[in-house]
Amino acid sequence: MPFDMDIIIPVELLQDKRLEYSGKILYGIIFTQLKETEYCVPTNRELAYILGRSDRSVMFLLGKLVEYGYINREILRDESTGEVLERRLSLTKKPWINRGNT
C-alpha cells in the first residue's frame, strides 16, 4: 500500500494522554485514507510497514483506538465458513465536518 500523503491528526486526539504517539500517527494514516471514502481496508501488515512497527503493535494500537472511541472496526466473514473476508476501519467522528470544513 503506497502512502505518499501528509497525515492529519485532530487536536482532540493529540491531547489524549491515554494513547501513545504511534497510535496517534496510526489514526492520522486512517483519517487521511478516509477523507474520500466511508471506510478503508488496510491490513495490519500494510499499516505496520507505514508506521515502522510490528503487526502485533498495530493490532494493539487499533484496539486502543476502538476502545477510546476514535474508530470503528467491522469484520466481514463468510457466512458458511466463518472465514474473515475483510476488515473495515472507519471513523466514529468526521473532524473535518465538525469544524465546517469539507
Disulfide bonds with the S-S distance in Angstrom:
none
